[in-house]
């Protein structure tokens, strides 16, 4: 039976509900790369038109893309990243770095580089306040103010075990 909703307060689950389908992530990757039109996405991805239509509609509904007409006859739309969609850039870059580090035995096929120097970048997540990398053991997740009892329990168990949920 296919799950249609995670029905969870977990921010990871909620994010995956919107972008967790792999075509959606690749569409966002291409949109971040400047593609906006249906035929551009279709050509780049080799995706079936019915699947592309569904994924674009879902990304519009999730507020990651905005549909705008660019032609009246015939009516055609382009898909523009919203602020929420542009915020996916860091997630995309983290996935790129993770894939290069763990799943590219032949070496990286795509790099993030400094446009001024041409030097490869090595992305890390950093706390904006302290400037410390989030991989530092001082950081952990805790149940937030809107957390359910289940989320509190999961974090309590993890803290007692010295782990992260």
Residue pairs with C-beta under 8 A, 6 or more apart in sequence:
5 17
6 13
6 14
6 16
6 17
8 14
9 146
9 147
9 148
9 151
10 151
18 24
18 58
18 59
18 62
18 64
19 25
19 28
19 59
19 62
19 64
19 88
19 91
21 55
21 58
23 45
23 47
23 51
23 52
23 55
24 55
24 58
24 59
25 92
25 95
26 45
27 41
27 45
27 52
27 55
27 56
27 59
28 59
28 64
28 81
28 85
28 88
28 92
29 92
30 40
30 41
30 44
30 45
31 41
31 65
31 79
31 81
31 85
32 81
32 85
32 86
32 88
32 89
32 92
35 41
35 44
36 78
36 79
36 80
37 70
37 76
37 78
37 79
38 52
38 53
38 56
38 76
38 77
38 79
41 47
41 52
41 56
41 79
42 49
42 52
45 52
47 55
56 65
56 67
56 79
59 65
59 79
59 85
60 66
60 67
60 79
62 84
63 82
63 84
63 85
64 81
64 82
64 84
64 85
64 88
65 79
65 80
65 81
65 82
65 85
66 79
66 80
66 81
66 82
67 77
67 78
67 79
68 77
68 78
68 79
68 80
69 75
69 76
69 77
69 78
70 76
70 77
70 78
81 88
90 125
93 112
93 123
94 123
94 125
96 110
96 112
96 123
97 112
97 122
97 123
100 108
100 110
100 111
111 120
111 121
112 120
112 121
112 123
113 119
113 120
113 121
114 120
114 121
124 133
124 134
124 135
125 133
125 134
125 135
126 132
126 133
126 134
127 133
127 134
127 139
132 138
132 139
140 159
140 164
141 155
141 164
141 165
142 155
142 159
143 151
143 152
143 154
143 155
143 156
147 155
154 165
155 165
157 165
158 164
158 165
